[in-house]
Amino acid sequence: MKLFLVKPDLTYYNKYNEMMKEWCDSNTQIAPWFLDKTFNTIEEFADFIQMLDQTELGNQDKRFCSATSYFVIDENDRLIGAASLRHYLTVEGFNTWGHIGYGVRPSERRKGYGTEILKITLEEAKKKKLYKVLMCAHKLNIGSCKVIENCNGILENEVNDPDNINETINRYWIDNK
């Protein structure tokens, strides 16, 4: 299995919509933060890509940090999932959720893709000189917790989800040197 991080661009319009339709139809949690729906027109998709580009440059709400967004493709150019790399942490929720968010489309789960996505995103983090990376997952998301542990995540503590106090979030640190 060989996966690649690519910057979102217009060439992925149809593949993105196919993936997001699958995800929305599955009624499972969608991650990372920038994935949430299909787009009706390529113009809407272009606006979405522009927003991601502006977020990477830091030209957004100052409560939020700069973040690089990636689509994850395999060697056949199939869209497997996505990843987000926050360049630094802020008080506004990202100390709860950490530096990296990732997701694997429902039909490709339980195949080792999550671990591979996190590994290649950690390499990008290293390029940005992020040598201590915070990773977080809902405690009940056993698959995501295992992915983080597979990448040498060390559990620091558990906190309440700020959006749902009935859910617990595991906070891990990864030494990324």
Secondary structure, DSSP 8 states (H G I E B T S, - for coil): --EEEE---GGGHHHHHHHHHHHHHHT----STT-----SSHHHHHHHHHHHHHHHHT-S-TTS--EEEEEEEETT--EEEEEEEESS--TTTHHHHBSEEEEE-GGGTTSSHHHHHHHHHHHHHHHTT--EEEEEEETT-HHHHHHHHHTT-EEEEEEEETTEEEEEEEEEEEE--
